[in-house]
Amino acid sequence: MTQTTGSSSGTRSRLYTAEERARRDATPWTIVQGVLAPAQFLAFAVSLVLVLRFLWTGEGYMAATVSILVKTGFLYVIMVTGAIWEKVVFGQYLFAPAFFWEDVFSFAVIALHTLYIYGLWTGAFTPHALMFITLAAYATYVVNAGQFLRKLRLARLDQASEQGVPA
């Protein structure tokens, strides 16, 4: 059960109980997530430039394709390791109350990336359609990354509040 704390907009639940925070801080999966998340963002940024370049100029399809596959690989790895992290911290692999909506949205991100892989593998979509699927996948990824950054900020605010430090 999460604890509550006062905030300027009222009362909200703390992201972690003391026990969950201790497990979060003790598990190496927290470091793994902390390394993979910015690596995935870098892969996303490079890939986005390559996808847009292809859509604008018609050049660089192979580079864009490889970059999408690299980004998708990071996504799959971070999702698997994130589920392990969630199991260690919250006792369940997915949909822990503290990260329920982030996990729900993550499935949309995975679905769109997987649709791209399916289309590439089967030839079901044209190269331009694949790139537009990628842009949809990347838009959902940006929203999902924002969800997780918000949770990171809330966790820091909770910890500062507990230590009596102004956030």
Secondary structure, DSSP 4 states (H G I P E B T S, - for coil): ---EEEETTEEEE-SS-HHHHHHHHH-HHHHHHHHHHHHHHHHHHHHHHHHHHHHHHS--HHHHHHHHHHHHHHHHHHHHHHHHHHHHHHSSSS--GGGHHHHHHHHHHHHHHHHHHHHHHHT-S-HHHHHHHHHHHHHHHHHHHHHHHHHHHHHHHHHHHHTT---
